[in-house]
């Protein structure tokens, strides 16, 4: 059967109706305690696309959830982030069965952030593009911090709206995102064995690629290609590498290129143009610029330093 088009949820009010909840007090922001939801208004499972941000902390959820291409069981507490336009799925084995769940969800429409610094800076938080299997597992202490911030936001918009409300709530959202960034950093460090295995696989993948690929036709490996081979989202891979090594994926690729280039320049008679084409560069000038940026010397100057 052909895949059905996802249902687009354009507003938080529309989402509230689907959940069987009262109309939101503020049309562009809502904090929901999932224990208050008995069922999703009898709606069948299916794909949805939100036109707003979703920051969710869920636990004890027997329904399987999916966003992107990955499925996840939220029986253990987990936190995930969705940006506008991402696909979210709800799947249940028995649609008549109401599964208990708990947690908190914050929905924020981009219009709420309009004309605030967070409207731009929110795009720097890479975890909005992580796959679901890269979601954030919180400790009890971390979970209490996140829930506290969400409750503060809810309390603020429940109060009388005034000229300070938006600034206070935006500040709380930014604090939540900064804590989430900190907690992801902790997760990278506490999963050292798995993460250093990824680092080893990255090095093996790059070595194999440069040893076996026909770079004249295949070209240089890109971040997307590397991430797919490692079965990791590009942003998660770069974030992990920055924590472990201080360098992102693109920089690791470039380091590998420079290492091979140094060997060829110092041990062969190949011209700079020949080396650049062997490494997958379309133009020797691009190779020379990268080499000088990384080493402080032009390829020819580097070769002459061995004479």
C-alpha positions, 0 to 999 in steps of 0.5 A: 500500500502506498504511504499515506501523507502525514497529517499536518498540525499547523497550530497548538490549538489544533493539537489540543483538539486532537488530544481532547484538551481544552483550548490553550490559554496562549495560542503559541505556547502550551505545557501539557502534563501527560497524566491529564491525557486519557486518550488522543481523542480516539484518533487512529495511529498515523504520521503527523508533522508539527509546524511548531517546536516540541520538547518532550519528557516521557516515561511509562508510555506503552505506545510506541513512538517514532520520529524520523525513521526510528522507533522508540519505546518510552517505557523508560524516561526519555527526552526528545526534541522536534523542530517544525516540519519533522515527522512524528508517528504514534503507533499502538498495537490495540487502538481500543486500549488506553495506555498509561503514560506520564511526563511533560511536553512543551509546545512552542510555535515559532511565532512566539519567539518572533523578534527575540534573540532565541528565534535565531539562536534556537537553531544552534541546538543540534539536538532538534535534528537528532534521531530518536535513538539518540534521545536524551536519557535523564537522571532523576536529578536532571529530570526534576530540573526539566520538569521544574522549568516546564512547570514554571513556564506553565505557571507564567502563562496561566497568570495574567498576561502582561508585557513581561510574560513573553520575555520571562517565558523565552528566558525559561525556554532558553534555560531549558535548552541550555540545561539540555545541552549540558545533559547531552554533554554528560551523556556523551561522556558517560557512554564512553565505551560506545562513543569511543567505539564510534570514534574507532569506526570513524577512523576505520571508515575514513581509512578504508574510503581513502584506500579503496574508493576511486576518489576521481569519480567518488569525490571526497566523503561528506558528513552525510555519507559518513553519518549514514555509514555509522548509522548516526544522524550527522548532528549527533555525530558532530556533537559527540566528536566535539565532546570527545575530541574537540573537532567536528566530523568535517574537521576529522575528514579534513585531518585525514585528507591532510595526513594522506596529502603530507605522506604523498607530498613527502614520499612521492614525485607526484605534482600537487595537481596530481595529488589533489585529483587523487584525493578527490578535489575538483580543483588543485586550488581548493586542495592548496587552500585547505592544506595551507589553512591546516598546516601554515604551508603551501604544498610546495613549501611543505615539500621543499622543507624535506629537501 
